[in-house]
Amino acid sequence: MRLAIAAISLVVAGAASAGGAQRATIADILAAEGCAIGPHTEQRVSAAGLDVAALDAMVADAEKDAQTVRTGGWIVLPTSLCKIRPPAVRSEIRLDDPEVVALTTAIDAYADLGDRGCFIDGPAIMERVQATRGWDADKAMIEYVRFIAENLRSGDLAFYQASPFHTPPGFQILTGDCADVPEIEAIRQSQAARDREFDALIREDAPKVDCTNDTSPSYEFMASTHERKIPNAWTFFEVKVMTIGAGWYEGTNATQMGSPRPPLCRYR
C-alpha cells in the first residue's frame, strides 16, 4: 500500500508518471483543491470517472502521517504527499478583451504619484462586462476575480509595491510595453519567490486563521514574506485573490467575499 500511495504522491507533487493518466487526473483534482480533501472531493473524483478507492487509500495512508491535518470535514494532505501550488484558474475574461483594453490606463497615468504602469480599472470592467455580455453582478464578480487570479499566476498581472504604506493604484499589466517599468526586476523576483514558497506560506499561516471569518491570510503573513525577502509588500493580497479565484473561499458573490476553507484555515 505504501508503494502504491507513494506513486500517487509523486504525481501530485508534479513528477511525471508514464501510463499514469488516472493518477494524474486525481492529482489535478487535488491540486485544484489545494491538497485539501473536503465534502465534495469524492464526488468530483467519481464524476471524472476515476476510482474513488484510490482516493480512499490515499486518505488512509495520510492518516499515518503526523503532518496530516483534520479540521471540520476536511483533510489537508501533508507536503510529503501533496505540495500546495498557485492554483490554475481559467476565466472567461481575457487580457486582450476589448472591455479590459478600454479600461487600462496609459503607462504614465500615475507616474506623478510614483507608480509607472498600465493599471486596470476593476470595478469598471465588472460593470462593462455586465453590459456587453449580459452577465449578472455575481457572474461578473466571479469571472473578474478568476481573471485576476489566472493572470497573477501567469505573471501577466501584479499588485506590487515595496512599501506596505503605499497602496498600488490597481493591478498592473506586465505584457508588451506595459512591462517597461522601473520595478520589473523586483516584481519578477517577487512572483518567483511567491510561487516557490506558496506551500510553506499557506501551511504556516493556516493555523492562525479561523475558517469562519474572512481573515486569510492572517496579519502575520506579511512578516512571513518579509522574512523570505520577497520584495512585494502586497504579496499577501495577491495570494488572497488567487485563492478566492480558485474557489478556496466559500460563498463568494458580488456582495460577499465569502469565507476561507482549508488549506487556508482551521475550524475552531
C-alpha positions in Angstrom: 0.0 0.0 0.0 2.8 2.4 0.9 4.4 1.9 -2.6 1.1 2.5 -4.3 0.3 5.7 -2.4 3.9 6.9 -2.9 3.4 6.6 -6.6 0.3 8.8 -6.4 2.1 11.3 -4.2 4.8 11.7 -6.8 2.2 12.7 -9.4 0.5 15.1 -7.1 3.9 16.7 -6.3 4.4 17.3 -10.0 6.6 14.4 -11.1 6.0 12.7 -14.4 4.4 9.2 -14.4 4.4 7.1 -17.5 1.0 5.5 -18.1 -0.5 7.2 -15.0 -3.3 9.1 -16.7 -5.8 8.3 -13.9 -3.4 9.2 -11.1 -2.6 12.5 -13.0 -6.3 13.4 -13.1 -6.7 12.6 -9.4 -3.7 14.8 -8.9 -5.2 17.6 -10.9 -8.4 17.4 -8.7 -6.3 17.5 -5.5 -4.2 20.4 -6.9 -7.3 22.4 -7.7 -8.5 21.8 -4.1 -5.2 23.0 -2.6 -4.3 19.5 -1.3 -7.4 19.6 0.8 -9.9 16.8 0.6 -13.4 18.1 1.5 -17.0 17.1 1.4 -17.2 17.3 -2.4 -13.8 15.8 -3.4 -15.0 12.2 -3.6 -17.9 13.3 -5.8 -15.6 15.2 -8.1 -13.3 12.1 -8.4 -16.3 9.9 -9.1 -17.7 12.4 -11.7 -14.4 12.3 -13.5 -14.8 8.5 -13.9 -11.9 7.8 -11.5 -11.6 5.1 -8.9 -12.7 6.5 -5.5 -10.9 3.7 -3.8 -7.6 5.2 -4.8 -8.6 8.4 -3.1 -9.7 6.5 0.0 -6.4 4.6 0.1 -4.5 7.9 -0.1 -6.5 9.3 2.8 -5.9 6.1 4.8 -2.2 6.5 4.1 -2.2 10.1 5.0 -3.7 9.3 8.4 -0.4 7.7 9.4 1.4 11.0 8.8 1.6 13.3 11.8 1.6 16.3 9.4 -1.8 15.5 8.1 -4.4 18.0 9.2 -8.0 17.1 10.0 -10.3 20.2 10.5 -14.0 20.3 10.2 -14.9 18.0 7.4 -11.6 18.5 5.7 -8.3 16.6 5.4 -5.2 18.6 4.4 -2.6 16.3 2.9 1.0 16.8 4.1 3.6 18.2 1.8 5.2 14.8 1.5 2.0 13.7 -0.3 0.8 16.9 -1.9 2.5 20.3 -2.5 0.2 23.3 -2.5 0.9 25.3 -5.6 -0.5 28.5 -7.0 -3.9 27.4 -8.3 -4.5 27.1 -12.1 -7.6 29.1 -12.9 -9.3 29.9 -16.3 -11.6 32.9 -16.7 -14.0 33.9 -19.4 -12.4 37.3 -19.4 -9.1 37.6 -21.3 -6.3 40.1 -21.0 -6.8 41.3 -24.6 -10.6 41.6 -24.4 -11.9 45.0 -25.5 -13.5 45.6 -22.1 -10.1 45.2 -20.5 -8.1 47.1 -23.1 -10.5 50.1 -22.9 -10.3 50.3 -19.2 -6.5 50.1 -18.8 -4.6 53.3 -18.1 -1.7 54.7 -20.1 1.7 53.7 -18.6 2.4 57.1 -17.3 -1.1 57.9 -15.9 0.1 57.6 -12.2 3.7 58.5 -12.8 3.5 61.7 -10.8 2.5 59.6 -7.8 5.5 57.3 -8.2 3.5 54.5 -9.9 4.5 53.8 -13.5 2.5 51.1 -15.1 -0.6 50.1 -17.1 -3.3 49.7 -14.4 -6.7 48.1 -14.9 -9.9 49.6 -13.5 -11.5 46.5 -11.9 -14.9 47.9 -10.8 -15.4 49.5 -14.3 -14.5 46.2 -16.0 -17.1 44.3 -13.9 -19.7 46.9 -14.9 -18.7 46.8 -18.5 -19.0 43.0 -18.9 -22.4 43.1 -17.4 -23.4 45.5 -20.2 -21.6 43.8 -23.0 -22.1 40.2 -22.1 -25.4 40.2 -20.2 -23.9 38.8 -17.1 -25.4 39.4 -13.7 -23.3 41.0 -10.9 -22.4 37.7 -9.3 -21.1 36.2 -12.6 -19.2 39.4 -13.4 -17.6 39.4 -10.0 -16.6 35.7 -10.0 -15.2 35.9 -13.6 -13.3 39.1 -12.8 -11.6 37.5 -9.7 -10.8 34.4 -11.7 -9.3 36.7 -14.4 -7.1 38.4 -11.8 -6.1 35.0 -10.3 -5.2 33.5 -13.7 -3.0 36.4 -14.7 -1.3 36.7 -11.3 -0.3 33.0 -11.7 0.9 33.5 -15.2 2.9 36.6 -14.3 0.9 38.9 -16.6 -0.5 40.9 -13.7 0.9 42.1 -10.4 -0.2 44.1 -7.4 3.2 45.5 -6.5 4.6 48.0 -4.1 7.7 47.7 -1.9 6.1 49.6 0.9 3.0 48.4 2.8 2.1 52.0 3.3 1.8 52.7 -0.4 -1.2 51.1 -2.0 -0.8 50.4 -5.7 -3.4 52.2 -8.0 -4.6 48.7 -9.0 -3.4 45.5 -10.8 -0.9 46.3 -13.4 -0.4 44.6 -16.7 3.1 43.2 -17.3 3.0 42.3 -21.0 4.4 44.2 -24.0 5.3 47.8 -23.5 3.5 47.7 -20.1 6.4 45.7 -18.7 8.7 48.6 -19.2 8.6 49.8 -15.5 11.4 50.5 -13.1 10.3 47.8 -10.7 10.1 45.0 -13.2 13.1 43.1 -11.8 11.7 43.2 -8.2 8.3 42.3 -9.5 9.6 39.2 -11.2 11.7 38.3 -8.2 8.6 38.6 -6.0 6.5 36.4 -8.3 9.1 33.7 -8.5 9.5 33.7 -4.7 5.8 33.7 -4.1 5.3 30.7 -6.2 8.3 28.9 -4.9 7.2 29.5 -1.3 3.5 29.0 -1.8 3.2 25.7 0.0 5.1 26.9 3.1 3.4 30.2 3.2 -0.1 28.7 3.1 0.7 25.9 5.6 2.4 28.3 8.1 -0.5 30.7 8.0 -3.4 28.3 8.2 -3.3 27.6 12.0 -3.6 31.4 12.6 -6.8 31.7 10.5 -10.3 30.9 11.6 -12.3 29.4 8.8 -15.5 31.1 10.0 -14.0 34.6 9.4 -12.6 36.3 6.3 -9.1 36.6 7.8 -7.0 34.8 5.3 -4.1 35.5 5.0 -3.5 36.4 8.7 -1.9 39.7 9.7 1.3 37.7 10.2 1.5 36.7 6.5 3.3 39.9 5.6 6.0 39.2 8.1 6.5 35.7 6.6 7.0 37.2 3.2 9.4 39.8 4.6 11.4 37.0 6.3 11.7 35.3 2.9 13.0 38.5 1.4 10.1 38.8 -1.1 10.2 42.4 -2.3 6.5 42.9 -2.8 4.8 44.0 0.5 1.5 43.2 -1.1 2.1 39.5 -1.8 -0.5 38.7 0.9 -3.1 40.4 -1.3 -2.1 38.6 -4.4 -2.3 35.3 -2.6 -5.7 36.2 -1.3 -7.1 37.0 -4.7 -5.5 33.9 -6.2 -7.2 31.6 -3.6 -10.6 33.3 -4.0 -10.4 32.9 -7.7 -9.6 29.2 -7.3 -12.7 28.7 -5.1 -10.8 28.2 -1.9 -13.3 30.7 -0.4 -16.9 29.6 0.0 -20.0 31.8 -0.5 -18.3 34.4 -2.8 -20.6 36.6 -4.8 -21.0 40.3 -5.8 -21.6 41.5 -2.3 -19.7 38.9 -0.1 -16.1 37.9 -0.3 -17.0 34.6 1.4 -15.1 32.6 4.0 -11.8 30.8 3.6 -11.8 27.0 3.7 -8.9 24.5 4.2 -6.0 24.6 3.4 -6.2 28.3 4.2 -7.5 28.0 7.7 -8.7 25.8 10.6 -12.1 25.3 12.0 -12.2 26.3 15.7 
